[in-house]
Amino acid sequence: MSSVKLLSRTVLIVYLLFLLWLVLFKFSLHIFETFDFHIRGLSVIPFAEVTQNSWRDVVYNFLFFIPFGLLLSVSLKRANFWRKLAYILFFSLVVEIIQFIFAIGITDITDVIANTAGGLLGLALYSLNHTHFDSKKLDRRATVTIGTLTILLFTFIFNFQLSHNRHRPSLPAETASVANTNTPQLTLDKNVQLAWPAVGQAAVGNAEKGVLARTSDNETPRPTASMAKVITALAIMEKQPLEPGQTGPTYTITREDIINLNAHIAENGSVLPLKIGMELTQYQAMQRMLIASDNNMADILVERTFGSQQAYVSYANGMLQRMGLSRTVVADASGLSSNTVSTPSELVMIGIAALKNPVIAEIVAQPEAQLPVTGVITNTNQLLGDEGVIGIKTGTTDEAGSCLLFAARYADEAGKKVTIVGVIMGDTDHASLYKDSRELLASAKQGFGLVGTQPVGSSIAPQSSPRDRATRQ
């Protein structure tokens, strides 16, 4: 075997490992965390789940498979063009099957198409150049160039991921490391003990710096209950965004929607009345979902936006992966399923992402809203009436216990706005949940040196105390 052929096959093997790191794990350094998923996402309609944001992944897959085609052409001289293309297609299919078997992200036919197209271009480029250049020189140059680029790319991506990983939400952090002097410099006072709940798990963060403290370094994913609707809202706003002041498309309620409503009622789910022919805008539907925690409306929204529940599940899990939230799994839109799980740290990051969307932030801060047919709906979040609290979402099921993802906005001693985001998962009941949430928020204010500062309220002032709900929110 010639030295060029040996080198090309070595580079090919290394490059295949590099591709596996890309396709299976999206260059993540936390490979074993990828296997935390309990839901298998499957998309068999080409480009159906591709959005403006996820086009980047499609392009990456295409570009990174071009060298695969070039290396196959160098290494497998005796194989004809179509056989080498079949190898590329086979490799892509095997990787997607592995993803489905081990529930690693989303198994998507779009990835197979992008991968194969990239490999095809690599094969074609080699064939075109082969007719104009000496075969040995072409092989040597292609192998050395791809090998060098692979080393450089691996080094760059590894260092980037290592740097980015220092700020992952799942890492334990008791103090905030501040590099930007324009952001509030929150540091947890070591003399102040945060008032963690006696039952369940909790975490506290800051909208500017992420997770700052949590009850345990070894968080266990737990059912989210209706806090999952915040993820639903984020996915909808990514797929079909609204600007402040816009209402979005109008949806007409059908007989099938009423049938689904009755199914949620049978499960003791949180629902609001519907009528056949009733019309709701996207904004009004999101109000029902986020303010009154309407399970049925969450299903209606994802079916209208994504086409089906399964398409939504695939999209949402892909979105969470792009956000770097590897321990949050979506199984449904409402959170009624116990397979929809997350950790306190990742829910804090989800809450921060939601507050950065002005439409979602506006809705979760509303104590009530006037809607067609239903009339006035009241926010399920009892903490919303407290000073400085601006949202965001409750959640209660038998499996999840009583849960609350909350946010409050204050000012530090320099007068800069500071938004605290916290979550409690798995409290015993509503009374304990709100008591524990108020105590945790108060201790966080003290611990971060915000006691006695003037609160910076939301744009919508509370008008009434939200009522408690006994249904599964």
N, C-alpha and C positions, 0 to 999 in steps of 0.2 A: 504494500500500500504506500503510495507516494506521501511525502510530507504535507503537501497541500490538501490532499484528500483527508488525511488524519486530522489536520488542523480544522478543516471545514466541518467534519463530523463532530469534533469536540465543541466547536462553536455552536453547531446546530443543537446539540444536547443542552448546552448552557442556555441557549436562547429559548428552547422549549420550556425550561424551568422558569425563565423570566416571563414567558407568555402565561404559564399557569398562575404565577403570582399576580399577573394583571387580570386575567379573565375570572379566576376563581375568587381571589381575595382583594382585588382592586388596590393592590400595592399596600395592603394593610400589614402592619407589624404585629398585629394581634390576631394571628391566624386561628387559634383555637377558640377565640370569642366568636368567630364567624359561625361556629357550629351551635350557637345558642338558639338558633331559630327553630321554632316548632311548626312553622307554616311553610309550605312549598309554593312559591310563586311560579306560575306557568303562563306564558304569553305565546300563542301560536299564530297570531295575526301580525304579519310583518309591519313594523313601524307604528303599530297601533298605540303603544305606550310611550313613544318618543315625544318629548317636549323640548322646548327651547333650551332648557338647562341640560337635559340628558343627551342631546345631540353630541355633546362633547365626548361622552363615553363611546358613542358609535364611531365617531371620527378617530378616537384613540385606537379602538379595536382594528379599524381599517388600516391605519398607518403602521401599527406595530406588527401586522401580519405580512406586510410587504417584504421585510427581510426574511421571514420564514420561507416565502416562495423563492427568493434568491438563493438561500442556503440549501434548499432542497434541490435546486437546479445544479448547484455545485457538487453536492454530496451524492446524488443519485443519477449518475450519468446514463445508466442503462434504462432507467424508467422513462417512458414517453411523457409528453406534456399532460395528457389527460389522467394518467395514473398518479402523477404528482399532485394534480389538482384534487383527485379523489382522496389522497392522503391528507390534504389540508382540510377538506370537508369532513373527513372521518375524525380528525383531531378535534375540530370544533364541536361536532356532535357528541363525542365522548365527554368533552369538558362540560357541555350543557347537561348531559345525563348525570354526571357526577354531581353537578349543582343540584339537580332535582332529588337524587337519592339521599344526599346528605343535607338537604334543605339549606344550601348556601346561597342566599340571595334569590335572584329571579332567573328561571330558565326561559330564555327568550329567543325566538326564531330570528329576531332582528340581529342578535349577536352572531348567529351562524352565518347569516348573509353578509354582514360586515367583515367578519373574519375571512370568509372564503373569497370575497371580492378583493380584499387586501392581498391575500396570498396569490390570487390570480394575476394581479398587477405585477407582483414580484416575479412570477414565472414569465410573464410577457416581457418585462424589462430585460430579463436575462436573455431570452430568446432573441430579442432585437439587437442587443449588444454583442451577442455571440457571433453574429454574421459580420461584424465590423472589427472585432478585436481578436487577438490571439487568445485561445481558450485557456491556456495555463496562466497567462498574465491576468485575464479577466477573473479567473477563479481566485487567484491569490489576492488581488485587489479587493474583490467583493468580501472574501473571508476576513481579511485583516480589517477592512473598514467597518464591517458589521460587528466584529469582535470588539474593536476599540469603542465603537458607539455604545455597545451593550454595557461595557465596563463603566463608561462615563455616565450613562443613563442610570444604571443601578446605583452608582455612588451618589448621584444627585438625588434620586428618588428616596433612597434610604436615609440620607441626611435630612431631606425635607420632611419625611415622615417622622423621623426621630425628633426633630425640632417641633413639629406640629403636635406630636404625641405628648409633649410636656404640658399641653393645655387641654388634653382630652378631659371631658366631663367626668369620666369614671375614675380618674386618678384621685387619691386622697389629697385634700388641700385644706389646711387650717388657716392659712393666710393668703392674701392676694399679692402676687408679685406684679408691681406696676412699672411699666416702662414709659408710658405716655403721661407726661405731667399735666396734660389737659383733661385727663380722666380722673374722677374722684378716687383718691388713694385710700381704699378701704383696707384696714388691717384689723384682724380680730384681736381684741384685748385679751391677753392670756389670763387676766384676773377675773374675766367674766365667763361663766359657764352657760352655754346655750341651754335653754329649757327644752330639751328633747322630750318627746312623748314617751310615756312608760310602755306603750304598746305600739308595735309596728315599726316602720322605718321612716326616716325623714332626711331632708337635705335643705340647705340654704345657699343662695347664691346672689349674685349682683349682675344686673343686666349688662354692665360694662365689662365685667371681668370673668363671668361664668361661675362655676360652683366654687364655693369658699369653705364649706364645712358640711359634714354629713354624719349620720349616726354610726355608720360602720364602713370600714375599708372593704369589706367583703359583702357587697350588696347582693341580695337575691332578687331576681326579677319576679314581680308579683302582678296579679291582675290589676288593670288600671281603672276598671269600671268606666264611667262616662268622661273621665279625663282624656280618654282616647278621642273624644270629639274635637279636642284641640288639634290633634294630628290630622283628623279629617278636614278641619278648616284649613290647615296649612296646605294640605294636598290640593284641595279645591281651589285655593287662591293661587297656587302655583300653576295648576292646569287651566284655570279659567279666572284670571285675576280681575279684581275690581279696584278702581281708584276711589279715594274718598269722595262721597257725593254720588257715585254711580250705584244703580240698583241691580244691574245685570239682567239676564234673560228672565222671562216670565214662565213659570211652570204651571201646568194645569193638572189638578188631581184627578186620577183615574180610579176605576173600580178596583184594579189590582192594588193600588195604594191603600184602599180601604181594607182589603183582605189582609195585607201586611200589617196594617194598624191593629186589626183584631188579634193577629198572632202575637204582637208585642203586648197587648193587653192581657192575653192568656199567660204570658210569662211574667206578669207583674212589672212590665217595663214602664218607664216614664214616657208618657205620650200626651199629645194634645188633640182636640177634636179636628176632624177633617170632613169635607163634603165633596162629593163627586162634582167636578166642574169648577171647583174653587181654584182661584189663581193666586200664586205667590211669586214674588220676585226672588232672585237668588239671595239678595240681602235679607229679605224677610224670612226666607227659609233658614238662613244662617242664624238669625235672631232666635227663631224657635229652637234650633239645635243647641246654641251656646248659652242662651239666657234661661230657657225653661228646660233644657236638657232633653229635648224631644228625640227619643230613639228612632221613631219611625221617620222623622224628617231627615235624620242622618242617612238612613238607607235611601230615601228618595233623592237626596242631593247627590250621593255618589252614583246612583244609577243614571240620573240625568247627565252627570258630568263625565263619568267614565264608561258608561254603557252597561256595566254589571258590577255586582259585588266583588266577583273574583278579579276583575280588571282593576278595581280600586285597591284591593289587597296587594296585588302585584306592584302597582304604582307606589302605594304608600311605603311598602317595605324598601323599594328602591330609593325613594326619597330619603328615608331614614338612614340608609347606607351612605348616601351622598353627604348627609349631615354628620357622618361619623358616629352615629348612635347604633352600635352593634348589638346592644342588649335589649332593644325595644322591638317588639314583634307585633304586627297588626294582623288580626284574624277577622275583624269586622269593623264596621263604621261607627257603631254606637258604643262599643266597649262592653256590651252585655256578655260577650263571650269571655270565658275565663282564660282563653288562649291568647287574648290581647294583653300583653304584659310589658312592663318596663321597670326601671329602677328609679329611686329618688333623684340621683344625680342626672340621669338622662331626662327625666321629666322637668327638672329645673331648666335644662337647656332647651327643651321643647317650649316651655313657657316663655323663655327669653326670646326665642324665634317668633312666637306668636305675637308678643308685645311689639316687636319690630315691624309687624304688618299693621299699618294704621287702621285698616277696616276691622280686622279681628280685635285689635286693642280697643277700638271704639265700641264694638258690640259687647265685649265681656265686661266693660265698665258701666253698661246701662243697667240700672236697678229694675227697670221695667220697660215694656214697649207695647204699643197699640198695633194690633195686627188684624187683618180681615177675618171675619167669622169668629175667630177665637176671642177677640177683644184684647183686654190688657193681660199681658203675661208678666210674671214676676221672676226676678233672678233667684236661682236656687242657692246662690252664694251668700250666706248670712254674714260673712265677714265684710262684705262690700259696704255696709253702713259704717264701718269703723274708720277713724281718721287716717287718711292717706292711702287706704286700700283701693286699688283700681282693677280688681278682678282676681283669678281668672276662671277656674272651673272646678265644680264639685264632682264626686263620683261615689256611688254606693251600690254594691251587690253583696250577696252572701259570701262569695268567694273573696272579694277584694276588701270587704269591711268598709268603714267610712273613710273617705279620702278627700283631700282638698289640695289643689294647686293654687297658690295665692300670690299676689304681688302688691306691693305698697311703694309709693313714691314719696321721698322726703328730700330735704336739702342738708348737705353737710355744713360744717362750721364756716366754710368759705362761700356758702350760698349756692353751690353746684348741686344739680339734681342727682339723686341717687335712687335707683329702683331696686328694691329687695325682692327677690323671687324665692319662694319656699314651697315645700310640698310635704304632706304627711300621708303615708299610705298605711292602710290596715288598722285604723283606730277602732275602738270598740263600738261607738255609736256616735250620733250627731252631736250630742251634748258634750261628750269628751273631745270630739274632733275640733269643735270651735273653741272650746276652752284651751286645748293644747295649742291650737294654731295662734290664738291671741298671745299666749305666753311665749311661744317660740318667736313670734314677730317682735314682741317687746324686748326679749333678751337679745335678739339680733340687732335691734336699734341701739341698745346699750353697748353690746359687744363691738359694734362698728362705730361707736362714738356719735350716734345720731340722736341721742336723747336730748330733748329740749329744743331741737331745731324746728323750724317752721315746716309743716307738711306742704308738699307740692301736689295738689289734688289733680284728679283727672279732668278732662274737658267737660265731663258730664257729672254734675253734682248729684249725689244720692237724694232720692225723693221720698223713699219709704224703706222700712226694714223688710228685707226679703223674708218670705215665709219658708218654713221648713217643709220638706217633702218626705213622705214615708215610702215612696216608690223607689224602684231600683234606678238610680240616676247614672 
